[in-house]
Amino acid sequence: MEHFLFLQRTRGESGQAGLPVRTEVHMKIALKYGLVVTAVVVAWIVIVRHLMGVGADSKANVIAPILFNVAQIVAIFLGMIRRKDEAGGALSFKDGLKTGVGISFVYAASACLFFVIEYLIAGPKLLLAEAGPSDRPLWQTAAFAYAGLFLGSLIFGVIYSTVISFFLAKRNRV
């Protein structure tokens, strides 16, 4: 039965076979929960940095990485719970890991996209305040910042997904 569900295809309006049903479920969960984490990042930047005018040297900025990581952990956990419910109450370690990494990928890509748009609209003020003094050209500073955000989100996402999936995955008792 498990193999049949994996091979079952959805039909679009044209009647052609689409993505496997399980892939669509993974994509919807990843999009929903990944974008929620990005919304937390956007809200923090807009409220704290732009509306309240908190500078890069403020002690209030210690909260940002904690908030972003807690939001990512909660989103991965809730996404895995949702995936487990849609799978009939059983979640394999592999499915949990794939769900968590998918959520982290959406978060990483959309957060980078937000910061690129923020850079294009507001200019390099935020980027230069975070980067500190540098001898590099601005494009290199931006590239390193975006690459660090993307890779850091993915690496921590893999770690968080592994730990959470370990606790939520079904166990085969021998």
TIKOL-882808 format. One record per atom (N, C-alpha, C): residue number from 1; residue in three letters; x negated, y negated, z negated; atom name. Coordinates in Angstrom, 3 decimals. Each point is the difference from the previous one (the first is absolute). Example, Ala and Ser with C-alpha at 12.3 -4.5 7.8 and 13.67 -1.06 7.14 Angstrom:
2
- 1, ALA, -13.190, 5.690, -7.800, N
- 1, ALA, 0.890, -1.190, 0.000, CA
- 1, ALA, -0.900, -1.200, 0.000, C
- 2, SER, 0.350, -1.050, 0.720, N
- 2, SER, -0.820, -1.190, -0.060, CA
- 2, SER, 0.770, -1.090, -0.730, C
//
This chain:
174
- 1, MET, -0.822, 1.190, 0.000, N
- 1, MET, 0.822, -1.190, 0.000, CA
- 1, MET, -0.868, -1.256, 0.000, C
- 2, GLU, -1.077, 0.022, -0.766, N
- 2, GLU, -0.903, -1.142, -0.072, CA
- 2, GLU, -0.566, -0.334, 1.379, C
- 3, HIS, -0.394, 1.020, 0.749, N
- 3, HIS, -0.569, -0.238, 1.317, CA
- 3, HIS, 1.058, -0.533, 0.959, C
- 4, PHE, 1.231, 0.443, -0.143, N
- 4, PHE, 1.070, -0.488, 0.862, CA
- 4, PHE, 0.223, -1.493, -0.224, C
- 5, LEU, -0.023, -0.452, -1.266, N
- 5, LEU, 0.208, -1.411, -0.281, CA
- 5, LEU, -1.113, -0.846, 0.581, C
- 6, PHE, -1.202, 0.517, -0.005, N
- 6, PHE, -1.122, -0.759, 0.541, CA
- 6, PHE, 0.129, -0.155, 1.505, C
- 7, LEU, 0.519, 1.018, 0.660, N
- 7, LEU, 0.105, -0.035, 1.454, CA
- 7, LEU, 1.269, -0.671, 0.488, C
- 8, GLN, 0.965, -0.195, -0.888, N
- 8, GLN, 1.239, -0.635, 0.394, CA
- 8, GLN, -0.301, -1.417, 0.474, C
- 9, ARG, 0.578, -0.375, 1.110, N
- 9, ARG, -0.274, -1.305, 0.584, CA
- 9, ARG, 1.251, -0.876, -0.067, C
- 10, THR, -0.229, -1.271, -0.014, N
- 10, THR, 1.122, -0.925, 0.074, CA
- 10, THR, 0.192, -0.398, 1.451, C
- 11, ARG, 1.158, -0.424, 0.327, N
- 11, ARG, 0.298, -0.434, 1.365, CA
- 11, ARG, 0.326, -1.488, -0.028, C
- 12, GLY, -0.637, -0.725, 0.894, N
- 12, GLY, 0.299, -1.419, 0.146, CA
- 12, GLY, 1.233, -0.170, 0.871, C
- 13, GLU, 0.312, -1.240, 0.326, N
- 13, GLU, 1.168, -0.256, 0.835, CA
- 13, GLU, -0.179, 0.579, 1.394, C
- 14, SER, -1.255, 0.112, 0.440, N
- 14, SER, -0.251, 0.541, 1.329, CA
- 14, SER, 0.093, 1.521, 0.016, C
- 15, GLY, 0.095, 0.622, -1.170, N
- 15, GLY, 0.099, 1.449, -0.080, CA
- 15, GLY, -1.336, 0.708, 0.001, C
- 16, GLN, -1.099, -0.765, 0.037, N
- 16, GLN, -1.326, 0.610, -0.006, CA
- 16, GLN, -0.417, 0.303, -1.434, C
- 17, ALA, -0.847, 1.009, -0.110, N
- 17, ALA, -0.482, 0.378, -1.325, CA
- 17, ALA, -0.849, -1.122, -0.573, C
- 18, GLY, 0.189, -0.259, -1.279, N
- 18, GLY, -0.764, -1.037, -0.674, CA
- 18, GLY, -1.035, 0.623, -0.915, C
- 19, LEU, -0.329, -0.713, -1.059, N
- 19, LEU, -0.959, 0.486, -0.975, CA
- 19, LEU, 0.622, 1.100, -0.848, C
- 20, PRO, -0.804, 0.871, -0.558, N
- 20, PRO, 0.558, 0.973, -0.939, CA
- 20, PRO, 0.674, -0.713, -1.170, C
- 21, VAL, 1.022, 0.602, -0.550, N
- 21, VAL, 0.781, -0.612, -1.073, CA
- 21, VAL, -0.895, -0.347, -1.186, C
- 22, ARG, -0.896, 0.877, -0.373, N
- 22, ARG, -0.856, -0.253, -1.157, CA
- 22, ARG, -0.907, -1.189, 0.238, C
- 23, THR, -0.466, -0.183, 1.242, N
- 23, THR, -0.847, -1.135, 0.309, CA
- 23, THR, 0.771, -1.299, -0.160, C
- 24, GLU, 1.249, -0.025, 0.418, N
- 24, GLU, 0.818, -1.195, -0.164, CA
- 24, GLU, 0.203, -0.317, -1.476, C
- 25, VAL, 0.204, 1.019, -0.819, N
- 25, VAL, 0.170, -0.215, -1.435, CA
- 25, VAL, -1.267, -0.596, -0.587, C
- 26, HIS, -1.165, 0.555, 0.369, N
- 26, HIS, -1.274, -0.537, -0.500, CA
- 26, HIS, -0.177, -1.460, 0.422, C
- 27, MET, 0.341, -0.309, 1.243, N
- 27, MET, -0.178, -1.362, 0.503, CA
- 27, MET, 0.917, -0.979, -0.713, C
- 28, LYS, 1.254, 0.375, -0.223, N
- 28, LYS, 0.946, -0.889, -0.678, CA
- 28, LYS, -0.440, -0.270, -1.432, C
- 29, ILE, -0.428, 1.050, -0.677, N
- 29, ILE, -0.460, -0.170, -1.384, CA
- 29, ILE, -1.250, -0.863, -0.029, C
- 30, ALA, -0.949, 0.254, 0.886, N
- 30, ALA, -1.240, -0.779, 0.036, CA
- 30, ALA, 0.284, -1.468, 0.292, C
- 31, LEU, 0.867, -0.256, 0.953, N
- 31, LEU, 0.334, -1.389, 0.322, CA
- 31, LEU, 0.688, -0.693, -1.169, C
- 32, LYS, 0.991, 0.659, -0.576, N
- 32, LYS, 0.774, -0.617, -1.076, CA
- 32, LYS, -0.889, -0.346, -1.194, C
- 33, TYR, -0.732, 0.975, -0.492, N
- 33, TYR, -0.770, -0.217, -1.225, CA
- 33, TYR, -1.304, -0.762, 0.253, C
- 34, GLY, -0.593, 0.165, 1.164, N
- 34, GLY, -1.203, -0.770, 0.335, CA
- 34, GLY, 0.304, -1.482, 0.128, C
- 35, LEU, 1.133, -0.313, 0.614, N
- 35, LEU, 0.383, -1.406, 0.143, CA
- 35, LEU, 0.418, -0.621, -1.325, C
- 36, VAL, 0.483, 0.821, -0.932, N
- 36, VAL, 0.329, -0.529, -1.330, CA
- 36, VAL, -1.277, -0.460, -0.710, C
- 37, VAL, -1.067, 0.774, 0.108, N
- 37, VAL, -1.270, -0.411, -0.614, CA
- 37, VAL, -0.500, -1.280, 0.656, C
- 38, THR, 0.104, -0.075, 1.312, N
- 38, THR, -0.414, -1.215, 0.690, CA
- 38, THR, 0.843, -1.189, -0.446, C
- 39, ALA, 1.276, 0.216, -0.244, N
- 39, ALA, 0.865, -1.087, -0.490, CA
- 39, ALA, -0.481, -0.512, -1.357, C
- 40, VAL, -0.504, 0.884, -0.847, N
- 40, VAL, -0.559, -0.421, -1.290, CA
- 40, VAL, -1.222, -0.887, 0.233, C
- 41, VAL, -0.867, 0.399, 0.926, N
- 41, VAL, -1.198, -0.792, 0.321, CA
- 41, VAL, 0.405, -1.364, 0.552, C
- 42, VAL, 0.941, -0.012, 0.926, N
- 42, VAL, 0.458, -1.251, 0.598, CA
- 42, VAL, 0.602, -0.906, -1.069, C
- 43, ALA, 0.841, 0.559, -0.858, N
- 43, ALA, 0.617, -0.797, -1.059, CA
- 43, ALA, -1.060, -0.603, -0.913, C
- 44, TRP, -1.001, 0.786, -0.373, N
- 44, TRP, -1.060, -0.513, -0.858, CA
- 44, TRP, -0.739, -1.157, 0.668, C
- 45, ILE, -0.399, 0.182, 1.243, N
- 45, ILE, -0.758, -1.034, 0.699, CA
- 45, ILE, 0.832, -1.266, 0.165, C
- 46, VAL, 1.234, 0.158, 0.426, N
- 46, VAL, 0.846, -1.172, 0.238, CA
- 46, VAL, 0.306, -0.722, -1.312, C
- 47, ILE, 0.400, 0.741, -1.013, N
- 47, ILE, 0.398, -0.642, -1.256, CA
- 47, ILE, -1.205, -0.546, -0.761, C
- 48, VAL, -0.977, 0.846, -0.241, N
- 48, VAL, -1.105, -0.401, -0.876, CA
- 48, VAL, -0.995, -0.906, 0.710, C
- 49, ARG, -0.397, 0.374, 1.197, N
- 49, ARG, -1.051, -0.776, 0.660, CA
- 49, ARG, 0.522, -1.251, 0.695, C
- 50, HIS, 1.138, 0.127, 0.680, N
- 50, HIS, 0.485, -1.143, 0.780, CA
- 50, HIS, 0.950, -0.899, -0.785, C
- 51, LEU, 0.982, 0.547, -0.694, N
- 51, LEU, 0.973, -0.839, -0.707, CA
- 51, LEU, -0.542, -0.517, -1.334, C
- 52, MET, -0.674, 0.871, -0.757, N
- 52, MET, -0.526, -0.425, -1.299, CA
- 52, MET, -1.388, -0.614, 0.120, C
- 53, GLY, -0.682, 0.244, 1.096, N
- 53, GLY, -1.313, -0.600, 0.229, CA
- 53, GLY, -1.116, 0.566, -0.855, C
- 54, VAL, 0.114, 1.244, -0.426, N
- 54, VAL, -1.043, 0.627, -0.807, CA
- 54, VAL, -1.219, 0.239, 0.889, C
- 55, GLY, -1.157, -0.447, -0.453, N
- 55, GLY, -1.226, 0.128, 0.780, CA
- 55, GLY, -0.642, 1.371, -0.145, C
- 56, ALA, -1.013, 0.237, 0.827, N
- 56, ALA, -0.692, 1.286, -0.001, CA
- 56, ALA, -0.790, 0.228, -1.282, C
- 57, ASP, -0.382, -1.081, -0.679, N
- 57, ASP, -0.800, 0.131, -1.214, CA
- 57, ASP, 0.845, 0.131, -1.265, C
- 58, SER, 1.300, 0.018, 0.123, N
- 58, SER, 0.897, 0.099, -1.157, CA
- 58, SER, -0.028, 1.404, -0.604, C
- 59, LYS, 0.157, 0.051, -1.317, N
- 59, LYS, 0.058, 1.302, -0.677, CA
- 59, LYS, 1.294, 0.743, 0.291, C
- 60, ALA, 1.005, -0.695, 0.511, N
- 60, ALA, 1.269, 0.638, 0.349, CA
- 60, ALA, -0.165, 0.976, 1.161, C
- 61, ASN, -1.048, -0.158, 0.765, N
- 61, ASN, -0.233, 0.877, 1.150, CA
- 61, ASN, -0.426, 1.402, -0.400, C
- 62, VAL, -0.278, 0.218, -1.265, N
- 62, VAL, -0.317, 1.348, -0.479, CA
- 62, VAL, 1.231, 0.901, 0.134, C
- 63, ILE, 1.162, -0.602, -0.058, N
- 63, ILE, 1.249, 0.756, 0.079, CA
- 63, ILE, 0.223, 0.571, 1.401, C
- 64, ALA, -0.461, -0.692, 1.037, N
- 64, ALA, 0.290, 0.392, 1.389, CA
- 64, ALA, -0.418, 1.430, 0.333, C
- 65, PRO, -1.260, 0.402, -0.201, N
- 65, PRO, -0.351, 1.379, 0.356, CA
- 65, PRO, 0.744, 1.042, -0.832, C
- 66, ILE, 0.284, -0.325, -1.248, N
- 66, ILE, 0.763, 0.924, -0.843, CA
- 66, ILE, 1.416, 0.131, 0.547, C
- 67, LEU, 0.624, -1.120, 0.322, N
- 67, LEU, 1.350, 0.005, 0.543, CA
- 67, LEU, 0.068, 0.759, 1.325, C
- 68, PHE, -0.964, -0.247, 0.887, N
- 68, PHE, 0.007, 0.655, 1.310, CA
- 68, PHE, -0.190, 1.507, -0.126, C
- 69, ASN, -0.879, 0.425, -0.891, N
- 69, ASN, -0.230, 1.437, -0.180, CA
- 69, ASN, 1.185, 0.684, -0.676, C
- 70, VAL, 0.589, -0.655, -0.985, N
- 70, VAL, 1.187, 0.576, -0.649, CA
- 70, VAL, 1.142, 0.102, 1.010, C
- 71, ALA, 0.164, -1.015, 0.837, N
- 71, ALA, 1.048, 0.039, 1.027, CA
- 71, ALA, -0.254, 1.146, 0.977, C
- 72, GLN, -1.262, 0.222, 0.371, N
- 72, GLN, -0.318, 1.096, 0.911, CA
- 72, GLN, 0.262, 1.352, -0.653, C
- 73, ILE, -0.378, 0.160, -1.251, N
- 73, ILE, 0.230, 1.260, -0.718, CA
- 73, ILE, 1.501, 0.276, -0.123, C
- 74, VAL, 0.769, -1.008, -0.383, N
- 74, VAL, 1.450, 0.173, -0.162, CA
- 74, VAL, 0.644, 0.334, 1.344, C
- 75, ALA, -0.425, -0.673, 1.065, N
- 75, ALA, 0.567, 0.271, 1.326, CA
- 75, ALA, -0.319, 1.416, 0.460, C
- 76, ILE, -1.226, 0.452, -0.229, N
- 76, ILE, -0.371, 1.367, 0.376, CA
- 76, ILE, 0.812, 1.006, -0.814, C
- 77, PHE, 0.125, -0.237, -1.287, N
- 77, PHE, 0.777, 0.899, -0.863, CA
- 77, PHE, 1.462, 0.059, 0.452, C
- 78, LEU, 0.617, -1.150, 0.203, N
- 78, LEU, 1.404, -0.021, 0.412, CA
- 78, LEU, 0.183, 0.591, 1.397, C
- 79, GLY, -0.962, -0.236, 0.886, N
- 79, GLY, 0.070, 0.591, 1.334, CA
- 79, GLY, -0.089, 1.511, -0.045, C
- 80, MET, -0.862, 0.523, -0.872, N
- 80, MET, -0.104, 1.457, -0.141, CA
- 80, MET, 1.257, 0.593, -0.629, C
- 81, ILE, 0.576, -0.696, -0.960, N
- 81, ILE, 1.255, 0.463, -0.595, CA
- 81, ILE, 1.084, 0.041, 1.072, C
- 82, ARG, 0.066, -1.035, 0.815, N
- 82, ARG, 0.989, -0.044, 1.086, CA
- 82, ARG, -0.240, 1.140, 0.984, C
- 83, ARG, -1.251, 0.222, 0.344, N
- 83, ARG, -0.344, 1.084, 0.935, CA
- 83, ARG, 0.361, 1.355, -0.596, C
- 84, LYS, -0.251, 0.150, -1.296, N
- 84, LYS, 0.337, 1.240, -0.693, CA
- 84, LYS, 1.505, 0.238, 0.012, C
- 85, ASP, 0.778, -1.048, -0.237, N
- 85, ASP, 1.467, 0.125, 0.039, CA
- 85, ASP, 0.491, 0.370, 1.392, C
- 86, GLU, -0.578, -0.583, 1.016, N
- 86, GLU, 0.424, 0.292, 1.374, CA
- 86, GLU, -0.455, 1.376, 0.457, C
- 87, ALA, -1.004, 0.555, -0.670, N
- 87, ALA, -0.473, 1.344, 0.344, CA
- 87, ALA, 0.715, 1.070, -0.826, C
- 88, GLY, 1.014, -0.371, -0.717, N
- 88, GLY, 0.751, 0.975, -0.776, CA
- 88, GLY, -0.581, 0.289, -1.367, C
- 89, GLY, -0.779, -0.909, -0.548, N
- 89, GLY, -0.528, 0.167, -1.345, CA
- 89, GLY, -1.366, 0.642, -0.078, C
- 90, ALA, -0.590, 0.341, 1.134, N
- 90, ALA, -1.337, 0.597, 0.008, CA
- 90, ALA, -0.917, -0.851, 0.866, C
- 91, LEU, -1.139, -0.346, -0.544, N
- 91, LEU, -0.978, -0.807, 0.717, CA
- 91, LEU, -1.340, 0.706, -0.051, C
- 92, SER, -0.556, 0.296, 1.160, N
- 92, SER, -1.325, 0.615, 0.015, CA
- 92, SER, -1.045, -1.081, -0.241, C
- 93, PHE, -1.170, 0.416, -0.415, N
- 93, PHE, -1.088, -0.937, -0.233, CA
- 93, PHE, -0.329, -0.752, 1.283, C
- 94, LYS, -0.024, 0.718, 1.106, N
- 94, LYS, -0.321, -0.603, 1.294, CA
- 94, LYS, 1.037, -1.044, 0.398, C
- 95, ASP, 1.286, 0.303, -0.158, N
- 95, ASP, 1.045, -0.964, 0.334, CA
- 95, ASP, -0.064, -1.225, -0.908, C
- 96, GLY, -0.293, 0.212, -1.259, N
- 96, GLY, -0.144, -1.125, -0.913, CA
- 96, GLY, -1.172, -0.882, 0.378, C
- 97, LEU, -1.104, 0.621, 0.343, N
- 97, LEU, -1.185, -0.751, 0.401, CA
- 97, LEU, 0.266, -0.778, 1.286, C
- 98, LYS, 0.650, 0.636, 0.964, N
- 98, LYS, 0.319, -0.685, 1.252, CA
- 98, LYS, 0.944, -1.177, -0.237, C
- 99, THR, 0.959, 0.170, -0.870, N
- 99, THR, 0.931, -1.075, -0.312, CA
- 99, THR, -0.728, -1.176, -0.642, C
- 100, GLY, -0.827, 0.285, -0.979, N
- 100, GLY, -0.737, -1.063, -0.688, CA
- 100, GLY, -0.979, -0.724, 0.893, C
- 101, VAL, -0.704, 0.727, 0.846, N
- 101, VAL, -0.952, -0.626, 0.918, CA
- 101, VAL, 0.749, -0.823, 1.044, C
- 102, GLY, 1.161, 0.489, 0.447, N
- 102, GLY, 0.811, -0.781, 0.936, CA
- 102, GLY, 0.448, -1.315, -0.602, C
- 103, ILE, 0.442, 0.028, -1.242, N
- 103, ILE, 0.405, -1.217, -0.701, CA
- 103, ILE, -1.188, -0.951, -0.126, C
- 104, SER, -1.161, 0.543, -0.343, N
- 104, SER, -1.195, -0.827, -0.153, CA
- 104, SER, -0.444, -0.597, 1.336, C
- 105, PHE, 0.138, 0.770, 1.076, N
- 105, PHE, -0.368, -0.513, 1.320, CA
- 105, PHE, 0.904, -1.164, 0.401, C
- 106, VAL, 1.298, 0.146, -0.197, N
- 106, VAL, 0.933, -1.081, 0.335, CA
- 106, VAL, -0.308, -1.227, -0.848, C
- 107, TYR, -0.257, 0.209, -1.276, N
- 107, TYR, -0.353, -1.113, -0.892, CA
- 107, TYR, -1.281, -0.680, 0.481, C
- 108, ALA, -1.030, 0.778, 0.296, N
- 108, ALA, -1.276, -0.569, 0.418, CA
- 108, ALA, 0.142, -0.794, 1.297, C
- 109, ALA, 0.658, 0.580, 0.978, N
- 109, ALA, 0.150, -0.669, 1.297, CA
- 109, ALA, 0.863, -1.252, -0.115, C
- 110, SER, 1.120, 0.085, -0.715, N
- 110, SER, 0.892, -1.156, -0.094, CA
- 110, SER, -0.592, -1.105, -0.879, C
- 111, ALA, -0.758, 0.352, -1.034, N
- 111, ALA, -0.649, -1.023, -0.822, CA
- 111, ALA, -1.070, -0.736, 0.808, C
- 112, CYS, -0.768, 0.755, 0.791, N
- 112, CYS, -0.993, -0.641, 0.867, CA
- 112, CYS, 0.673, -0.914, 1.012, C
- 113, LEU, 1.105, 0.459, 0.563, N
- 113, LEU, 0.743, -0.820, 0.956, CA
- 113, LEU, 0.512, -1.278, -0.675, C
- 114, PHE, 0.490, 0.111, -1.221, N
- 114, PHE, 0.447, -1.188, -0.730, CA
- 114, PHE, -1.137, -0.989, -0.180, C
- 115, PHE, -1.172, 0.483, -0.399, N
- 115, PHE, -1.114, -0.911, -0.232, CA
- 115, PHE, -0.524, -0.617, 1.296, C
- 116, VAL, 0.085, 0.719, 1.107, N
- 116, VAL, -0.371, -0.579, 1.295, CA
- 116, VAL, 0.982, -1.124, 0.341, C
- 117, ILE, 1.293, 0.248, -0.176, N
- 117, ILE, 1.010, -1.032, 0.282, CA
- 117, ILE, -0.179, -1.181, -0.946, C
- 118, GLU, -0.266, 0.281, -1.267, N
- 118, GLU, -0.234, -1.058, -0.981, CA
- 118, GLU, -1.214, -0.829, 0.404, C
- 119, TYR, -1.029, 0.646, 0.486, N
- 119, TYR, -1.209, -0.690, 0.457, CA
- 119, TYR, 0.318, -0.890, 1.196, C
- 120, LEU, 0.803, 0.502, 0.941, N
- 120, LEU, 0.335, -0.775, 1.192, CA
- 120, LEU, 0.898, -1.191, -0.332, C
- 121, ILE, 0.853, 0.139, -1.005, N
- 121, ILE, 0.916, -1.089, -0.360, CA
- 121, ILE, -0.665, -1.007, -0.944, C
- 122, ALA, -0.573, 0.493, -1.083, N
- 122, ALA, -0.529, -0.885, -1.039, CA
- 122, ALA, -1.480, -0.323, 0.189, C
- 123, GLY, -0.673, 0.697, 0.885, N
- 123, GLY, -1.417, -0.243, 0.196, CA
- 123, GLY, -0.851, 0.829, -0.945, C
- 124, PRO, -1.299, -0.244, 0.020, N
- 124, PRO, -0.918, 0.843, -0.769, CA
- 124, PRO, -0.129, -0.353, -1.474, C
- 125, LYS, 0.840, -0.898, -0.503, N
- 125, LYS, -0.120, -0.463, -1.390, CA
- 125, LYS, 0.033, 1.151, -1.005, C
- 126, LEU, 0.983, 0.892, 0.109, N
- 126, LEU, 0.134, 1.122, -0.930, CA
- 126, LEU, -1.159, 0.973, 0.152, C
- 127, LEU, -0.365, 0.286, 1.229, N
- 127, LEU, -1.102, 0.933, 0.260, CA
- 127, LEU, -1.317, -0.543, -0.538, C
- 128, LEU, -0.276, -1.264, 0.221, N
- 128, LEU, -1.252, -0.584, -0.474, CA
- 128, LEU, -0.036, -0.109, -1.518, C
- 129, ALA, 1.143, -0.232, -0.630, N
- 129, ALA, 0.047, -0.077, -1.460, CA
- 129, ALA, -0.303, 1.357, -0.626, C
- 130, GLU, 0.474, 1.081, 0.612, N
- 130, GLU, -0.242, 1.346, -0.521, CA
- 130, GLU, -1.408, 0.476, 0.289, C
- 131, ALA, -0.520, -0.339, 1.161, N
- 131, ALA, -1.289, 0.533, 0.421, CA
- 131, ALA, -1.160, -0.608, -0.759, C
- 132, GLY, 0.127, -1.229, -0.442, N
- 132, GLY, -1.106, -0.672, -0.660, CA
- 132, GLY, -0.999, -0.480, 1.042, C
- 133, PRO, -1.128, -0.520, -0.445, N
- 133, PRO, -0.995, -0.501, 0.954, CA
- 133, PRO, -0.596, 1.148, 0.823, C
- 134, SER, -0.162, -0.269, 1.304, N
- 134, SER, -0.514, 1.042, 0.877, CA
- 134, SER, -0.768, -0.626, 1.153, C
- 135, ASP, -1.036, 0.696, 0.436, N
- 135, ASP, -0.777, -0.451, 1.152, CA
- 135, ASP, 0.558, 0.567, 1.295, C
- 136, ARG, 0.993, 0.852, -0.091, N
- 136, ARG, 0.585, 0.632, 1.180, CA
- 136, ARG, 0.937, -0.963, 0.715, C
- 137, PRO, 0.176, 0.230, 1.303, N
- 137, PRO, 1.051, -0.744, 0.708, CA
- 137, PRO, 1.376, 0.395, -0.530, C
- 138, LEU, 0.973, -0.872, 0.183, N
- 138, LEU, 1.342, 0.226, -0.534, CA
- 138, LEU, 0.627, 1.276, 0.548, C
- 139, TRP, -0.226, 0.310, 1.263, N
- 139, TRP, 0.616, 1.197, 0.586, CA
- 139, TRP, -0.538, 1.263, -0.676, C
- 140, GLN, -1.284, -0.006, -0.400, N
- 140, GLN, -0.553, 1.167, -0.699, CA
- 140, GLN, 0.579, 0.115, -1.404, C
- 141, THR, 0.143, -1.118, -0.668, N
- 141, THR, 0.600, 0.021, -1.339, CA
- 141, THR, 1.424, 0.546, 0.069, C
- 142, ALA, 0.756, -0.465, 0.992, N
- 142, ALA, 1.377, 0.482, 0.173, CA
- 142, ALA, 0.011, 1.488, 0.335, C
- 143, ALA, -0.872, 0.436, 0.898, N
- 143, ALA, -0.029, 1.414, 0.399, CA
- 143, ALA, -0.334, 0.891, -1.185, C
- 144, PHE, -0.970, -0.409, -0.819, N
- 144, PHE, -0.355, 0.794, -1.172, CA
- 144, PHE, 1.134, 0.013, -1.030, C
- 145, ALA, 0.676, -1.126, -0.161, N
- 145, ALA, 1.107, -0.060, -0.965, CA
- 145, ALA, 1.148, 0.905, 0.438, C
- 146, TYR, 0.367, -0.051, 1.285, N
- 146, TYR, 1.101, 0.827, 0.491, CA
- 146, TYR, -0.378, 1.481, 0.000, C
- 147, ALA, -1.223, 0.297, 0.375, N
- 147, ALA, -0.446, 1.401, -0.027, CA
- 147, ALA, -0.037, 0.531, -1.434, C
- 148, GLY, -0.445, -0.823, -0.932, N
- 148, GLY, -0.024, 0.406, -1.404, CA
- 148, GLY, 1.397, 0.233, -0.546, C
- 149, LEU, 0.929, -0.883, 0.350, N
- 149, LEU, 1.387, 0.171, -0.437, CA
- 149, LEU, 0.586, 1.280, 0.574, C
- 150, PHE, -0.193, 0.231, 1.296, N
- 150, PHE, 0.568, 1.165, 0.661, CA
- 150, PHE, -0.601, 1.296, -0.545, C
- 151, LEU, -1.328, 0.081, -0.008, N
- 151, LEU, -0.658, 1.234, -0.461, CA
- 151, LEU, 0.201, 0.232, -1.492, C
- 152, GLY, -0.043, -1.069, -0.787, N
- 152, GLY, 0.225, 0.138, -1.436, CA
- 152, GLY, 1.396, 0.516, -0.311, C
- 153, SER, 0.988, -0.536, 0.714, N
- 153, SER, 1.382, 0.463, -0.193, CA
- 153, SER, 0.145, 1.465, 0.382, C
- 154, LEU, -0.658, 0.401, 1.089, N
- 154, LEU, 0.080, 1.404, 0.417, CA
- 154, LEU, -0.728, 0.933, -0.961, C
- 155, ILE, -1.177, -0.391, -0.432, N
- 155, ILE, -0.784, 0.863, -0.909, CA
- 155, ILE, 0.738, 0.166, -1.333, C
- 156, PHE, 0.458, -1.110, -0.571, N
- 156, PHE, 0.759, 0.108, -1.244, CA
- 156, PHE, 1.307, 0.746, 0.226, C
- 157, GLY, 0.606, -0.175, 1.174, N
- 157, GLY, 1.222, 0.724, 0.326, CA
- 157, GLY, -0.210, 1.498, 0.037, C
- 158, VAL, -1.127, 0.435, 0.542, N
- 158, VAL, -0.314, 1.441, 0.023, CA
- 158, VAL, -0.190, 0.513, -1.424, C
- 159, ILE, -0.693, -0.770, -0.814, N
- 159, ILE, -0.226, 0.416, -1.392, CA
- 159, ILE, 1.331, 0.066, -0.759, C
- 160, TYR, 0.797, -1.062, 0.094, N
- 160, TYR, 1.293, -0.020, -0.694, CA
- 160, TYR, 0.911, 1.117, 0.508, C
- 161, SER, 0.020, 0.203, 1.322, N
- 161, SER, 0.850, 1.036, 0.591, CA
- 161, SER, -0.411, 1.388, -0.460, C
- 162, THR, -1.298, 0.225, -0.104, N
- 162, THR, -0.498, 1.300, -0.439, CA
- 162, THR, 0.437, 0.287, -1.430, C
- 163, VAL, -0.174, -0.968, -0.873, N
- 163, VAL, 0.355, 0.194, -1.415, CA
- 163, VAL, 1.518, 0.180, -0.160, C
- 164, ILE, 0.772, -0.875, 0.634, N
- 164, ILE, 1.454, 0.084, -0.133, CA
- 164, ILE, 0.531, 1.279, 0.621, C
- 165, SER, -0.525, 0.360, 1.169, N
- 165, SER, 0.438, 1.222, 0.669, CA
- 165, SER, -0.343, 1.234, -0.823, C
- 166, PHE, -1.123, -0.039, -0.694, N
- 166, PHE, -0.390, 1.121, -0.856, CA
- 166, PHE, 1.064, 0.263, -1.058, C
- 167, PHE, 0.562, -1.068, -0.567, N
- 167, PHE, 0.994, 0.168, -1.056, CA
- 167, PHE, 1.403, 0.290, 0.530, C
- 168, LEU, 0.313, -0.478, 1.209, N
- 168, LEU, 1.354, 0.181, 0.524, CA
- 168, LEU, 0.158, 1.230, 0.886, C
- 169, ALA, -1.095, 0.551, 0.491, N
- 169, ALA, 0.096, 1.108, 0.972, CA
- 169, ALA, 0.469, 1.281, -0.678, C
- 170, LYS, 0.678, 0.793, 0.807, N
- 170, LYS, 0.486, 1.300, -0.501, CA
- 170, LYS, -1.200, 0.927, -0.210, C
- 171, ARG, 0.141, 0.887, -0.906, N
- 171, ARG, -1.067, 0.954, -0.295, CA
- 171, ARG, 0.465, 1.390, 0.431, C
- 172, ASN, -0.861, 0.726, 0.660, N
- 172, ASN, 0.265, 1.404, 0.339, CA
- 172, ASN, -0.599, 0.864, -1.109, C
- 173, ARG, 0.827, 0.612, -0.759, N
- 173, ARG, -0.472, 0.849, -1.102, CA
- 173, ARG, -0.293, 1.387, 0.524, C
- 174, VAL, -1.135, 0.512, -0.393, N
- 174, VAL, -0.422, 1.324, 0.480, CA
- 174, VAL, 0.248, 1.031, -1.050, C
//
